[in-house]
Amino acid sequence: MEKKERILLFIPAYNCEKQIVRVLDRIDASVMRYISEIIVVNNRSTDGTEKAVIDYRAAHWSMPLKVLRNDENYGLGGSHKVAFDYAIKNGFDYVIVLHGDDQGDIKDFLPVLKRGYYRNYDCVLGARFMMQSRLEGYSLFRTFGNIVYDFLFAFAIGQRVFDLGSGLNMYSVSMLKDRYYEKFPDNLTFNYCMVMALKYYNQTVRFFPISWKESDQVSNVRMASQAVSVLKMLWSFIRDNESIRGDYRDKTVDRYSAEEITG
């Protein structure tokens, strides 16, 4: 009998107590048909995010949901590293990333899971800027800026890029096992390095259109400073692809650890 593949759903969460329950509510039977386990990685939220998830778990005891609390505030990239390490150590085959701020919709992943074409790629990345994508509350200025950056990164890696980090992605755990991403930024630009790594590590990727909305979310993006740092990072990569092996972090972290608080 063929071994059933194990898919981990990873939800990074930081100060999103108003949104996280809505995210969890969308994970219904149609989604859980494919998911083996869910982990919410709380990046030291200062609001009621953690309590909201624990209360939700208590009310939905049959859901295979765990809450992990980062030992430090590692940033979004650091939370990815915690979750990727969890997926590797616990024998998962794939990990889906779904941000906890309710901008993306897990239901957009159902066609990907039903058709199973994710098995043919190292990663499948949700894209806000494909023709079939649906944006709500996203300004034309930000849309234009993102598309420009998509083209710049496409030039750098030699293939089409439709999003640099939508917050709804899927990775094969086999591509993560050598932990090439450990020195990538711990901040919001983590996914930018993951895109550059596609070329350096000869990884295969497929983008798919998603829906995306901004309503009551609080943005953690400092647009001007991030735009400059990303351009510097991209220029270094264009000049020398080996730069992807450097340390992009502002602070060295020996081990990205978290405590499970629902064990």
C-alpha positions in Angstrom: 0.0 0.0 0.0 1.3 3.4 -0.9 2.3 5.6 2.0 -0.1 8.6 2.5 1.7 11.8 2.2 1.8 14.1 5.2 1.1 17.8 4.7 1.7 20.4 7.5 -0.2 23.6 7.5 1.9 26.3 9.1 0.3 29.6 10.2 2.7 32.3 11.3 0.9 34.7 13.7 1.9 38.1 15.1 -0.6 40.5 16.7 -3.5 39.2 14.7 -6.1 38.3 17.4 -8.9 39.9 15.3 -8.1 37.9 12.2 -6.7 34.5 13.4 -10.1 33.0 14.2 -11.4 33.9 10.8 -8.4 32.1 9.3 -9.0 29.0 11.4 -12.7 29.0 10.6 -12.0 28.5 6.9 -10.0 25.3 7.5 -13.0 23.1 7.1 -13.5 19.4 6.1 -12.7 20.1 2.4 -9.3 21.4 3.5 -8.6 18.9 6.3 -9.0 16.1 3.8 -5.5 17.0 2.7 -3.9 18.3 5.9 -2.3 16.1 8.5 -1.5 18.7 11.1 -1.7 22.5 11.7 0.7 24.5 13.7 0.2 28.2 14.6 3.6 29.7 15.3 3.1 32.7 17.6 6.0 35.1 17.2 5.7 36.6 20.7 2.5 38.5 20.0 1.8 41.3 22.4 -2.0 41.1 22.0 -4.5 38.2 22.5 -3.5 36.2 19.5 -2.2 33.2 21.5 -5.2 33.0 23.8 -7.6 33.3 20.8 -5.9 30.2 19.2 -5.9 28.2 22.4 -9.5 29.0 23.0 -10.3 28.0 19.4 -8.5 24.7 19.9 -10.4 24.0 23.1 -13.7 24.6 21.2 -12.6 22.4 18.2 -10.8 19.6 20.0 -10.9 17.3 17.0 -8.8 19.6 14.9 -5.1 18.5 14.9 -3.9 22.0 15.9 -0.8 22.9 17.9 0.4 26.2 19.1 4.1 27.0 19.2 5.5 30.1 20.8 8.9 31.3 19.6 11.5 31.6 22.3 12.3 35.0 20.9 10.7 37.4 18.4 12.4 36.0 15.4 10.4 37.9 12.8 8.4 36.4 10.0 11.4 34.8 8.4 12.5 33.3 11.7 9.0 31.8 12.2 9.4 30.1 8.8 12.6 28.6 10.0 10.9 27.3 13.1 8.1 25.7 11.1 10.5 24.3 8.4 12.6 22.7 11.1 9.4 21.2 12.7 8.3 19.8 9.3 11.7 18.2 8.8 12.0 16.7 12.2 8.5 15.3 12.2 8.6 13.6 8.8 6.2 15.7 6.8 6.3 15.6 3.0 5.0 19.1 2.3 4.4 22.3 4.3 1.8 24.9 3.3 2.3 28.5 4.6 -0.8 30.5 5.4 -0.4 33.9 7.1 -2.6 34.4 10.1 -3.8 37.9 9.3 -6.6 36.8 7.0 -5.4 38.4 3.8 -5.1 35.1 1.9 -7.7 32.3 1.7 -6.8 28.6 2.2 -9.6 27.7 -0.1 -7.6 29.0 -3.0 -5.3 26.1 -2.4 -8.0 23.5 -3.0 -7.5 23.3 -6.8 -3.8 22.8 -6.3 -4.4 20.0 -3.7 -7.1 18.3 -5.7 -5.1 18.2 -9.0 -2.0 17.1 -7.2 0.4 19.0 -9.5 2.4 20.3 -6.5 4.1 16.9 -6.6 5.8 17.9 -9.8 7.5 21.0 -8.3 9.8 21.9 -5.4 7.4 24.7 -4.5 4.0 26.1 -5.5 3.6 29.8 -4.8 0.4 31.9 -4.5 0.5 35.0 -6.7 -1.5 38.2 -6.3 -0.5 39.6 -9.6 -1.6 37.0 -12.2 -4.4 37.7 -14.6 -6.8 35.5 -12.7 -5.9 36.9 -9.3 -8.4 38.9 -7.2 -7.3 41.9 -5.2 -9.5 43.8 -2.7 -8.4 46.9 -0.9 -5.0 46.9 -2.5 -3.9 50.2 -4.0 -2.9 50.6 -7.6 0.4 52.2 -6.5 1.3 49.1 -4.5 0.2 46.8 -7.2 2.3 48.6 -9.8 5.3 48.6 -7.4 5.0 44.9 -6.8 4.7 44.1 -10.5 7.9 46.1 -11.2 9.8 44.2 -8.6 8.4 40.9 -10.0 9.9 41.8 -13.4 13.3 42.7 -11.7 13.4 39.4 -9.9 12.3 37.6 -13.1 15.3 39.1 -14.9 17.6 38.0 -12.0 16.5 34.4 -11.9 15.7 33.9 -15.6 12.1 32.9 -15.3 8.7 34.5 -14.8 7.8 35.7 -11.3 4.3 36.6 -10.3 4.7 37.3 -6.6 7.6 37.7 -4.2 5.8 36.6 -1.1 2.0 36.4 -0.9 1.8 34.4 2.3 0.1 31.4 0.7 2.8 29.0 -0.4 3.7 25.3 -0.5 7.1 23.7 -0.2 8.3 20.2 -0.6 10.1 19.3 2.6 12.8 17.5 0.6 13.9 20.8 -0.8 14.3 22.2 2.7 16.3 19.4 4.4 19.7 21.0 3.8 18.4 24.2 5.5 19.9 26.4 2.9 17.6 29.2 4.1 19.0 29.4 7.6 20.9 32.7 6.9 18.1 34.3 4.9 16.6 37.4 6.5 14.5 36.9 9.6 12.2 39.8 8.5 9.6 40.2 5.8 12.2 39.8 3.0 12.7 36.1 3.8 10.6 35.1 0.8 12.6 37.4 -1.5 15.6 35.3 -0.8 13.6 32.1 -1.3 12.7 33.4 -4.8 16.4 34.1 -5.6 17.3 30.7 -4.4 15.1 29.1 -7.1 17.8 29.9 -9.6 20.9 29.1 -7.5 19.6 25.7 -6.3 17.9 24.8 -9.5 14.5 24.5 -7.8 11.3 24.1 -9.8 8.3 26.4 -9.1 4.8 27.0 -10.3 2.8 30.1 -9.5 -1.0 30.0 -9.2 -3.5 32.9 -8.8 -5.0 33.7 -5.4 -7.5 36.1 -3.9 -6.1 38.8 -1.5 -7.8 41.4 0.7 -6.8 44.1 3.0 -9.4 45.3 5.5 -8.6 45.4 9.3 -5.0 44.1 9.0 -2.1 46.1 10.5 0.8 46.2 8.1 4.3 45.6 9.4 6.0 46.7 6.2 8.2 49.8 6.1 7.8 50.3 2.4 10.7 52.8 1.7 13.4 51.1 3.7 12.4 47.6 2.6 12.4 48.7 -1.1 16.0 50.0 -0.8 17.2 46.9 1.1 15.6 44.6 -1.4 17.2 46.4 -4.4 20.6 46.1 -2.7 20.1 42.4 -2.1 18.9 41.8 -5.7 21.8 43.8 -7.2 24.3 41.7 -5.2 22.7 38.5 -6.4 22.8 39.7 -10.1 26.5 40.5 -9.8 27.3 37.3 -8.1 24.8 34.5 -7.5 27.0 33.1 -4.8 25.9 36.0 -2.6 22.8 33.9 -1.8 25.0 31.9 0.5 25.9 34.9 2.6 24.3 35.9 5.9 21.4 38.3 5.4 20.4 38.5 9.0 20.7 41.6 11.3 21.3 39.3 14.2 23.0 35.9 14.4 20.7 33.2 15.9 22.3 29.9 16.7 19.0 28.0 16.9 15.4 29.0 16.0 13.5 27.4 18.8 9.9 27.4 20.0 7.9 25.9 22.9 4.8 23.9 22.2 2.2 25.3 24.6 -0.7 22.9 23.7 1.0 19.6 24.3 
